[in-house]
Amino acid sequence: MTQSKSPLEKKMFVLDTNVILHDYSCIYKFEEHDVVIPIQVIEELDTFKKGFEEINYNAREFCRLVDEMAHKKIFNGGIMIGENLGVLKIELSNEWHPNIEKNLSEKNTDAKILNTTYLLQEQNKERDIILVTKDVNLRLKAKAIGIIAQDFLHETVENLNILFKETKNIKMEASVVDNLFSKKSITRELKHALPNEYFIINKGENKTALAKYKDGKIFLLEDKKKVKPFGLNTKNSEQTFSADALLDSGISLVVLEGKAGTGKTILALACALQMLKTDKYEQALFTRQTISMGNHDEGFLPGDIDAKISPYMKGMYDNLDVLRALHTENHNMISDFESKNKLSIEPLSLIRGRTLSNLFFIIDEAQNLTPKEIKAITTRAGEGTKIVFLGDTKQIDHPYLDQRSNGLSYLIQKFQGQDCFAHIHLTKSERSPLAELASELL
């Protein structure tokens, strides 16, 4: 049995509002240590309760959670959170410490949270008092006045290099490669290879082949010149890998991750339309994560739901126009899919609570999703649904996410090695030489 820590060995974590908006169950993630919620955080949560985004849901759930616990002790000595966990307390102090008044000119909510943390530090000098916030600027302010501050590290990725690897090049004997070309698949164990991992085989003499590893076998992929989902040519090996994963009905979860211009969106749309054309799915559903303007969701914009989401979907419409222009048949077919609601565009906020069956479901800008949002989306998948996440983890617009804490990186880490999952890391921009140069230089 593990010996319990003395009160002085236990740390005290003071939580900022954005930690709760990120994960309403965060109070249970600090093991045996104590958790303090400044009263200003409770007040700020009240402004986030209305809405349909994940932050609004988390605000409501946390308020309900605290309401169930609330009695006099939570404002005084605090209450036990649960077995083998620490004490939860709501701190009511409004007294300003002279050092805070001297160093911080604005008396806003952030200043009040810093003040509460500083007072707790002064009252508990033999304990570690730690402010937990996802706001990097608040962490800097805290450290400037002598407060220990850190990010909320639950559900973060430790080693990014494992996740975002370039395509492997494997050298094989000429006889093995010839056998693969002849039979299209061969049984061969590859050390450290993951299910649905794509790679390039080098035969020698500048001869190469594209392949996929699954179930202890190597499968030869079709030449990229022959891979034309909905008439779209794949332009490089990474795009050929992506098209194979997108068109493989045995892979129900696909992540296309890479920089702008690598073809993620147009490939996903082309493959979705190809699957509709062959009746593999009943509907293709496209959505994207949007970053709210303050505390407003799509409802803040004028017009009906189509008008509200249209500004966010310009990239998707542009790619659809490219696919329409490839062939007259494409133009007529896309119009037919739209009129029959087989090709649908919806805001992400309306997905919660639904069961999505027999769909080809594309989520763009997924790097701006939290791990909880990724879970909420993925668990919507019903029978026969394929989910495709698109994103660039180096272009995160969410103010409280980074390359380690965003939901897309977290998903890749958790699903690596699963038979139903494929991840393709795209590095080659095909938009234009100018776009490629800008991506490298800027």
Residue, then its C-alpha position, 0 to 999 in steps of 0.5 A: m500500500t502506498q503511504s499517503k502524503s502529509p499535508l505539507e507534501k501535497k501540492m495546491f493547484v489553482l485553476d484558471t477558467n480556460v482549464i475548466l472550459h477545456d475539460y470540465s472534469c479537470i478537478y479529478k486529474f490532480e491525484e492526491h493534491d488539493v484543487v482551488i477554484p477562485i470565485q472569479v472563475i465561477e463568475e467567468l464560467d457563468t458568461f460561457k454557459k449559453g451556446f453549443e460549442e464544447i466550451n459552453y458544454n464544459a461550462r454548464e457541466f462544471c457548474r452542475l458538478v460543483d452545484e452537486m458538491a456545494h455546501k458550506k465546507i467547499f467555501n471554508g476548509g474544502i471538501m474531499i473530491g473522491e477516494n485517493l484524491g485531494v480537497l476541492k475548495i472555492e476561494l472567496s478572498n477579495e483582499w488585494h495583496p500590495n505586491i499584486e496592486k503594485n505590479l499589475s495595473e489592470k484589475n481584471t479577472d486574470a489579475k484577481i486570479l493571480n492575486t488569489t494565487y499569491l495570497l494562498q502562496e503567502q498563507n502556505k509558504e511550506r507548500d507548492i502553490i501552482l497556478v494552472t492555466k492554458d493562457v501562456n501570457l497569464r503564465l508569464k505574468a505569474k512567473a514575473i511576480g514569483i508564482i509557479a505556473q504551468d499548463f494543464l498537461h493532461e491529454t498532451v502528446e509527449n513525443l511529436n517525432i514519433l507521430f509526424k514521421e516522413t515516409k519510410n524508404i525500405k530497400m528490398e531484394a530484387s526477387v522480393v520486389d518482382n514477386l510483389f509486382s507479380k502477386k500484388s501482395i506478399t506475406r512478410e513481417l516488417k519490424h516496427a511497421l504499423p497496420n496501414e502504414y505506407f512506405i516506398i520500396n527501393k528495388g535499386e537502379n532508381k526503381t521504386a514501388l509504393a506499398k502498404y503494410k497490413d495483417g503481416k502482408i505487404f500490398l502493392l499500390e496502384d501506380k499514381k497515374k491510375v489512381k484518379p478518384f472522381g477524375l482527380n490525379t494524385k500528384n505524388s506518393e503521399q497523395t497516392f497513399s492518402a487516396d488509398a486510405l480514403l478509398d479503403s472501406g476497411i479503414s474507418l478512421v483516417v487522418l491526413e495531416g500536413k501543411a497547406g497546399t498538400g491536397k488534403t481537402i480536395l483529396a478527401l472530397a474527391c474520394a468522398l464523391q467517388m464513394l457516393k458515385t459507387d454507392k459505398y456510402e449514403q451521404a458525404l458530410f463535410t464540416r470544419q472547426t471554426i474559432s469563435m469570435g469571443n464567446h459567439d458561435e455561428g449563431f452570432l452571424p446573420g441569416d439562416i444556417d447555410a448563410k452562417i456557415s458559408p464564410y467558413m466553407k469557402g475553401m471547401y467550395d473552391n475545391l468542389d469547383v475544381l472537381r466540377a471543372l474536371h469533367t461535365e459528368n462531375h458537374n452534373m453529378i455534384s449538383d445531383f448529390e447536392s439536390k438529393n442532400k447526399l453531399s451535405i455541409e453542416p456546422l460542427s456544433l450540430i453534430r453533438g448527440r447524433t449517431l452518424s451511420n453509413l456516412f463519409f464524414i470529413i472534418d477540416e481544420a481538426q488541429n483546432l479541436t480539443p481532445k474532448e471534441i475529437k472524442a465527441i466527434t469520433t464516438r458519433a460514428g455509427e455502423g458503416t461510417k468513415i471519419v476523416f480528419l484533416g489538419d495542420t498541427k503547425q497552424i493552430d488558431h485556438p488560443y489555448l492549444d498547441q502542437r502537443s495539446n490539440g486533439l488531432s495530435y492526441l488522436i494520432q497518438k492514441f490510435q496508432g497501431q489500430d487496424c481501423f486507422a491510417h495516418i498520412h503525414l503530407t509534406k509536399s505542397e502541390r498548390s503552386p511553386l509560389a505556395e510551396l516557397a511561401s510555406e518554406l520561407l514564411 
